[in-house]
């Protein structure tokens, strides 16, 4: 194993162990819950925006179909 790769691997292990210890602590648990809460709120906002875009696209398509039918019957 290359010396740089070994140090990178060891650094990854240390960071991983530190992250696990942090999340198991009370402060880490509260931070993880807060991050998850914000992530869920972001997901909800994205879904709402997606629904608005879908509705707008549906309205535009319906208006285009209506306009095309009107021009075809004229």
C-alpha positions in Angstrom: 0.0 0.0 0.0 1.3 3.4 -1.0 2.3 5.7 2.0 -0.2 8.4 0.9 -3.0 5.9 0.5 -2.3 4.5 3.9 -2.5 7.9 5.5 -5.7 8.8 3.6 -7.2 5.5 4.8 -6.2 6.1 8.4 -7.6 9.6 8.2 -10.9 8.3 6.9 -11.0 5.7 9.8 -10.3 8.4 12.3 -12.9 10.8 10.8 -15.5 7.9 10.7 -14.9 6.9 14.3 -15.1 10.6 15.4 -18.4 11.0 13.5 -19.9 8.0 15.2 -18.8 9.2 18.6 -20.2 12.7 17.9 -23.6 11.4 16.8 -23.8 9.1 19.9 -23.3 12.1 22.2 -26.2 14.2 23.3 -25.1 17.3 21.4 -24.4 15.2 18.3 -27.8 13.6 18.6 -29.5 17.0 18.8 -27.5 18.3 15.8 -28.4 15.2 13.8 -32.1 15.7 14.6 -32.0 19.4 13.7 -30.3 18.5 10.4 -32.8 15.8 9.6 -35.7 18.2 10.4 -34.3 20.9 8.1 -33.8 18.3 5.4 -37.4 17.2 5.7 -38.6 20.8 5.5 -36.5 21.4 2.4 -37.9 18.2 0.8 -41.5 19.5 1.5 -40.7 22.9 -0.1 -39.2 21.2 -3.1 -42.3 19.0 -3.5 -44.6 22.0 -3.2 -42.6 23.9 -5.9 -42.7 20.8 -8.1 -46.4 20.6 -7.8 -46.8 24.3 -8.7 -44.6 23.8 -11.8 -46.6 20.7 -12.8 -49.9 22.7 -12.4 -48.5 25.6 -14.5 -47.3 23.3 -17.2 -50.7 21.5 -17.3 -52.5 24.8 -17.6 -50.3 25.9 -20.4 -50.8 22.6 -22.2 -54.6 22.8 -21.8 -54.6 26.4 -23.1 -52.5 25.3 -26.1 -54.8 22.4 -26.9 -57.8 24.7 -26.6 -56.2 27.4 -28.8 -55.2 24.7 -31.4 -58.7 23.3 -31.5 -60.3 26.8 -31.9 -57.9 27.5 -34.8 -58.7 24.2 -36.4 -62.5 24.8 -36.2 -62.3 28.3 -37.6 
